[in-house]
Amino acid sequence: MLDIAKLSNEITQKGLTVNMLADSIGVNKSTLYRKLNKGGDKFLLWEIESIIKILGLSKEKAVEIFLT
């Protein structure tokens, strides 16, 4: 399950907002908010890969956030 607090922290540290992240990965901001509010279990693989790339997450940090 997704660690939303850690993901939110990474988004903030990169100077982004959820809206900006949604635009960057090419999804509707409402869709991204809905997926986050449901614990992230509905994220598609390409969305996760895009988030990891945009946030510049290490493999270890990505595992902490997306596979905890």
Backbone hydrogen bonds in HBPLUS format (Angstrom, degrees):
<---DONOR---> <-ACCEPTOR-->    atom                        ^
c    i                          cat <-CA-CA->   ^        H-A-AA   ^      H-
h    n   atom  resd res      DA  || num        DHA   H-A  angle D-A-AA Bond
n    s   type  num  typ     dist DA aas  dist angle  dist       angle   num
A0002-LEU N   A0039-GLY O   3.38 MM  37  5.80 147.2  2.50 173.9 167.0     1
A0003-ASP N   A0065-ILE O   2.78 MM  62  4.95 160.3  1.81 150.6 156.1     2
A0007-LEU N   A0003-ASP O   3.06 MM   4  6.35 161.3  2.10 153.5 159.5     3
A0008-SER N   A0004-ILE O   2.81 MM   4  5.94 164.5  1.84 153.0 157.4     4
A0009-ASN N   A0005-ALA O   2.97 MM   4  6.13 152.9  2.05 142.6 150.2     5
A0010-GLU N   A0006-LYS O   2.99 MM   4  6.27 156.4  2.05 147.1 152.9     6
A0011-ILE N   A0007-LEU O   2.93 MM   4  6.20 158.7  1.98 153.8 159.8     7
A0012-THR N   A0008-SER O   2.99 MM   4  6.19 163.7  2.02 149.7 153.6     8
A0013-GLN N   A0009-ASN O   2.87 MM   4  6.08 160.0  1.91 150.3 156.3     9
A0014-LYS N   A0010-GLU O   3.09 MM   4  6.25 141.6  2.25 143.0 151.6    10
A0016-LEU N   A0011-ILE O   3.02 MM   5  5.35 160.7  2.06 159.1 154.1    11
A0015-GLY N   A0012-THR O   2.89 MM   3  5.07 158.1  1.94 109.7 115.7    12
A0021-LEU N   A0017-THR O   2.92 MM   4  6.19 158.2  1.96 151.5 157.8    13
A0022-ALA N   A0018-VAL O   2.85 MM   4  6.05 159.5  1.90 150.2 155.7    14
A0023-ASP N   A0019-ASN O   3.05 MM   4  6.33 161.1  2.08 148.4 152.8    15
A0024-SER N   A0020-MET O   2.94 MM   4  6.16 154.1  2.01 145.1 152.8    16
A0025-ILE N   A0021-LEU O   2.95 MM   4  6.25 148.0  2.05 153.4 160.8    17
A0026-GLY N   A0022-ALA O   2.95 MM   4  5.99 120.0  2.32 139.7 155.3    18
A0027-VAL N   A0022-ALA O   2.99 MM   5  5.19 164.3  2.02 147.2 148.1    19
A0026-GLY N   A0023-ASP O   3.28 MM   3  5.05 142.4  2.43  92.2 102.9    20
A0031-THR N   A0028-ASN O   3.03 MM   3  5.19 120.2  2.40 100.8 115.6    21
A0032-LEU N   A0028-ASN O   3.07 MM   4  6.46 157.2  2.13 155.1 161.2    22
A0033-TYR N   A0029-LYS O   2.96 MM   4  6.17 166.4  1.98 151.1 154.6    23
A0034-ARG N   A0030-SER O   2.94 MM   4  6.07 158.7  1.99 144.3 150.5    24
A0035-LYS N   A0031-THR O   2.97 MM   4  6.21 159.7  2.01 149.5 154.7    25
A0036-LEU N   A0032-LEU O   2.95 MM   4  6.17 158.1  1.99 151.6 157.7    26
A0037-ASN N   A0033-TYR O   2.87 MM   4  6.07 158.4  1.92 151.7 157.7    27
A0038-LYS N   A0034-ARG O   3.05 MM   4  6.23 129.5  2.31 140.2 152.7    28
A0040-GLY N   A0035-LYS O   2.83 MM   5  5.09 143.9  1.96 170.0 158.1    29
A0039-GLY N   A0036-LEU O   3.13 MM   3  5.31 155.4  2.19 112.2 112.9    30
A0043-PHE N   A0040-GLY O   3.35 MM   3  5.67 167.2  2.37 115.6 115.3    31
A0047-GLU N   A0044-LEU O   3.00 MM   3  5.24 126.3  2.29 103.0 117.4    32
A0048-ILE N   A0044-LEU O   3.09 MM   4  6.46 158.4  2.13 156.6 162.5    33
A0049-GLU N   A0045-LEU O   2.90 MM   4  6.15 166.4  1.91 156.9 160.8    34
A0050-SER N   A0046-TRP O   2.98 MM   4  6.04 152.3  2.05 136.4 143.9    35
A0051-ILE N   A0047-GLU O   2.93 MM   4  6.18 158.1  1.98 149.5 155.2    36
A0052-ILE N   A0048-ILE O   2.93 MM   4  6.16 165.0  1.95 155.8 159.6    37
A0053-LYS N   A0049-GLU O   3.02 MM   4  6.21 159.3  2.06 145.9 151.5    38
A0054-ILE N   A0050-SER O   2.88 MM   4  6.04 171.2  1.89 155.7 158.1    39
A0055-LEU N   A0051-ILE O   2.94 MM   4  5.97 162.0  1.97 151.4 156.3    40
A0056-GLY N   A0052-ILE O   2.93 MM   4  5.80 115.0  2.36 132.0 147.4    41
A0057-LEU N   A0052-ILE O   3.03 MM   5  5.19 157.1  2.08 146.5 151.6    42
A0056-GLY N   A0053-LYS O   3.13 MM   3  4.97 142.3  2.28  94.2 105.5    43
A0062-ALA N   A0058-SER O   2.88 MM   4  6.07 160.2  1.92 152.5 158.3    44
A0063-VAL N   A0059-LYS O   2.99 MM   4  6.21 155.9  2.05 147.3 153.3    45
A0064-GLU N   A0060-GLU O   3.00 MM   4  6.28 158.7  2.05 146.5 152.6    46
A0065-ILE N   A0061-LYS O   2.99 MM   4  6.22 151.7  2.07 148.0 155.0    47
A0066-PHE N   A0062-ALA O   2.81 MM   4  5.86 174.1  1.82 157.8 159.7    48
A0067-LEU N   A0063-VAL O   2.91 MM   4  5.01 149.4  2.00 134.9 140.2    49
